[in-house]
Amino acid sequence: MSGHGHGHGQCECEGHRDPVETGVEYGLYKKIDHERLECLNESSEGSGKLVFKPWEERQDRTKYVESDDDQELLFNIPFTGNVKLKGIILMGEDDDTHPSEMRLYKNIPHMSFDDTGREPDQVFKLNRDITGELEYTTKVARFSSVYHLSIHIAKNFGAEISKIYYIGLRGEWSESYRHEVTLCTYEASANPADHKIDSFTPQTHFIS
């Protein structure tokens, strides 16, 4: 399928980056709406949110998510604006619980496992990564305006459950003005009619 294995060639180069620079580039976790982020099939409620953390804290193994009934996990990740997604890091255990396939879907809020039958925007075959330095490069043109990202962990290397310590997102964030523009348009058309008397009365008093 399109996108399989993309980014593995990049990974070896990305591993030699300056750690400080990498930490800054993988700062999109700050632009996630963590209150609305959800992870389906997590064994412990709220644990899916814990893996979106600073790159410098990726080795903190007290924070992780495990799947519950089977190998699958589904993350629904809303952003606080629009994102141009450029790369993803996924770090797991050095065993069969490490995910082996990751599917990405953009701009489908509240995805369920029933929705994962549709064609993903990109699919990656994953390698085991226990250091959090293997980057999978996305098709930037396809992920240039993302306000919601869904990550489907379809399977692992053969264990009954999947386990993830860290998911890092690299890219650019821009503020979305869609709601503000709607409000401004409404106010501009509503105010003159609503406050016609009020707006003229002060002027009359001021002039006289």
Salt bridges, closest charged atoms under 4 A:
GLU14 OE1 - ARG17 NE 2.64
GLU25 OE1 - ARG17 NH1 2.68
ASP33 OD2 - ARG36 NE 2.79
GLU38 OE2 - HIS110 ND1 3.76
GLU66 OE2 - LYS163 NZ 3.95
GLU72 OE1 - HIS152 NE2 2.59
GLU93 OE2 - ARG61 NH1 3.12
ASP96 OD1 - ARG128 NH2 2.79
GLU101 OE2 - ARG103 NE 2.81
GLU101 OE1 - LYS125 NZ 2.76
GLU101 OE1 - LYS155 NZ 3.98
GLU133 OE2 - ARG58 NH2 3.66
GLU135 OE2 - ARG17 NH1 3.93
GLU135 OE2 - ARG170 NE 2.65
GLU172 OE2 - LYS86 NZ 2.63
ASP198 OD2 - HIS195 ND1 3.87
